[in-house]
Amino acid sequence: MSLPPVKLNQGIHVMHLFYRIDRVRWSQLSPAESTGARAKLEALCAANANPCQPRLTCYANVGGKADLVFMLQAAELGQVAQMHRDLEAGFPPGALQPVFSYLSVTELSEYMPTEEESRQMLVQQEKLSPDSDEFKTRMAESNKRRADYEHYRLYPEMPDWEVMGFYPMSKRRATTDAYNWYMLDFATRKRLMGGHARVGRKFAGRVSQLITGSTGLDEWEWGVTLMAHQIDALKEIVYEMRFDEVTARYGEFGPFYVNLRLQPAALWEHLRL
């Protein structure tokens, strides 16, 4: 059966899947069945190993909230749905127990500096003449940075680092207190998000961030995926963000998952499958 083509105007679909292994069911499998499941996962990963999409990466959860973790990326909704079902179909019936899943899409931030704002900064703050060569060079550099960043946000090629952290989050919108993000005007929200972004940039080279949107798609509004070489980098960026006003006043968070990047063979060995 062919699934209907469903694409975004821009960007890709992202799905995070978390499972436990039913150990009793797994103990009833023959070695050939276990090996066969691993071979199917290896083949599925190999068939979806592109830098951006379609892409399927697997992890082992650390901490016991899950056993197996998968991150799926695809341009079409049907592609990510098919990968999801192919993934589950590769395991013997009853062996996988769903723990948590999250569907989101890549998107641009509405708070990014515009070309006009960059122009005004060069003219008003740095006193450059729009006719000068330096102005034209600086504007070209700014436009390239913006284009590169927009491409990364929409079509990310995340580094294949050892640690992947994931958590969903929303902005507070309750009417019972003074802090409702959606009652703030755009200028205030943009100013606050500017400070938030500056905190994140301090961790360049240590943490690679992917923020995906899920308003209307899942219970939370954003999914946050963090890639790092060390777990202390994840701890530090989340801790420092807590002191930023956006998080301190308006942030609400779901469960946190910390996961190790493993290929299927290493995953089987680690989980003793």
N, C-alpha and C positions, 0 to 999 in steps of 0.2 A: 504494500500500500504506500503510495506516495503522499507525503504530507504537503499541505498548501504552503507556498512560499510566503513567508512573513518576514520582511526586513524592516529595519529602522531607517528613518531618514538619514541618520548618521550614527555611527558607533556600532557596537556589537553587544550580544547577549552574554551574560556571565551567570553561571550557576555553581554554587558551593553545595556539596553533598557530604553528609556525615553518617556513618554506619557503625553498628556493632556487629561482631561476628557471633552467631549463636553457637557457642562452643559445644553444646550437646549435639546439635545437628552436624557440626563439622566433624566431631569425633566418629560419626557414623559413615563418613565418606571413605572411600578407598583412596590410596595414594594416587592412583590414576585420575580420580575425580578432582582432587586438589591440584594436581599438576595441570590438568586440563583447564581449570578455572584460571590459573596463573597464565597459561599460554594465551587464553582468550583476552585477558587484560593486557598482556604484552602486545598483542596484535592490535588492540583498540588504541593503545597509547601510541604505537608506531604509526598508525594510520592518521592520527590527529596530533602531530608533533610540530606543527608550524609555529613560527615565532609569535604570531598573534592569534590567528584563528584559521581553521578549527584547531583547537588545542585541548588536550586532556592531560592533566598532571595529577599524580597520586602522592599521598602523604600518610604518615602514621601519626595519629593524635597522641599528644603527650599529656598525661593527667587523668586519663580514664573516662573522659566525657564521650569518647567514641573510640573506634579502632582504626577504621579506614576513612580517609578523607579524599575527596576528589574536587578539582576545580576545572570547570568546563567553559570553553569560550567558543562562540560561533556567531557568524554574521546573521544567519537566519534562525528564527525561533524553532522551526522544525528540526534544524540541525542539532541544536542543543538538546531538544526533546528526544531525538533519536539516539544521541550519544548516551543520554541518561538511561534509556530503556535497554540499549545494547550492553551497557555496563552492568545493569542488574541481571540481564538475561545470561551473562557470562558466568554467574555464580549458581551453584545448585539451589533448587527451590528451598526456601526456608533458612538459608545460610546467612542472609543479610537482614539486619533489623535497622530500619531507618531511625535516625536520632534527630537530625535537624537538616533542613534544606533551605537554600536562599537563592531567589532569582532576582537579578538586577541587570541594569544596562549601563554601558559607559556613556558619559555625558560631559558636556562642557559646564563649567561653573559660570553662573550669571554674574559673578563678582570679579571676573578677570578684568584687568585694565584694558581699556579700549585704545584704538589707534589715536583717537582724538585726545584722550587723557595723556598719552605719551607725548603727543605734540605739545600740549599745553605745559607739561612739566619742563620740556626742553626750552620752551620760550620764556615761561614765567619764572621758573626757579633757577635755571641754568643760564638764562639770558642769551640764548643762541638765536641768531637771526635765521628765519626759515629759508633764506636764500644762500646761507653759508654751506660750504662743503661739509663742515663738521656736523651741522644739523642733519643734512641729508644722509651722512654715514650713520649717525646715531639712530635716525629713524629706520633706516634699512636694517640695522642690527636688532632694533626693538621689534620690528615686524617679523623678522625671521625667528626670534625667540618665541614670539606669540604663536606663530604658525607651527613651530616644532612642539610647543607645549600642547596646543590644541590637538595635534595629531597623536601625541602620546596619550592624552586623556581619552580620545575616541578609539584609538587602535593600539592599545598598549602592548609592548613587548617586555614583559616583566622579567627581571633577572632570575635565573634558576638557582637561587641561593638556598642555603641549608634549612632555614627556618621560615615558616609562613604563619603569620598570625591573622586571625579573622574575627571581626565582631560587627554586629549590626548596631545602628544608632538612629536616633531621631532628634529633632529640635523640639523643645518643650512648647506646647500649645495649650496647656490647661488654662482655664479661666479663673481658677481659684487662687492664683497668686499673681504677682506683678510681672512675672517673667514669661511672656508669651512671644516667642520669636516671630510669629506671623502677624503680630500686631505692630511690629516695628516698621518704620518706613525704610525704603530701599537704601537710601544714603547711609542710614545708621547700620543696617545689616552689612553693607559693603565695607564700611570702615572697620567694623568688628571682625569681619572675615579677613581683612588685610592683615590684622595682627595675628590671627590664627595661622595664616599661611606663612608668616615670618617664622613662627615657631617650628613649623614643619621643615622649612628650608635649612634650619640649623643641623638637621640630621641627614643631609645629602651625603651619599656615599656609604652611610651606615644603614639607612632604612629606605626602601623603595615603596612608595605608597600608591595604591589604586583605590580611588573613591568611586563607587558605582551607585547609580540612583535606583530606588525601588519604590518611590511613592506610587501607590496604586497597584503595585505588583506584589508586595509582600507586607508583612505586619509592620516592619520598620521602614524608614525613609532612605537610608543609605547603608551600603555594605562597605566596610573598610578592610582592605587586604594589605598587610604589611609584610614585605620580604626583608630578611636580615640574615647576617652571618652568625649573630649572637643574640641570645634571648635578652640580655641586659639592654640592648638597643631598643627592643620593643617596650620594655618596662620604662625606660627613660623617656621615650617620646610620649607615651600615654600619660606618664606622671607629669611631665612638663606641660602638656596640653591642659591638664586639669586646672592649672593656674591661669590659663587664658580665659578672658571674660566670656567668650562664646561657649566654652565648655562649662565653666563654673556656674553660669547662670541658666544656660539653655540646653545643655547636653543631657541626653538620656540614652542609656546603653543596654544592649542585650548581652547574651553570654559571650565570653571570650574563649577562643579556641587557639591553642598553640600546637603546631604540627611540624614534623620533620619530613623533609623531602626525601623520598625513597623510590627507587625503581621497583617494579613488581617483584623481582627475585629477592631483593633486599627486604621488601615489605613482608613477603612470605616468611623469610628467616626471622625477622624481628618479631612477628606476631605468632611464630611457631605454627604456621599453617601447613 
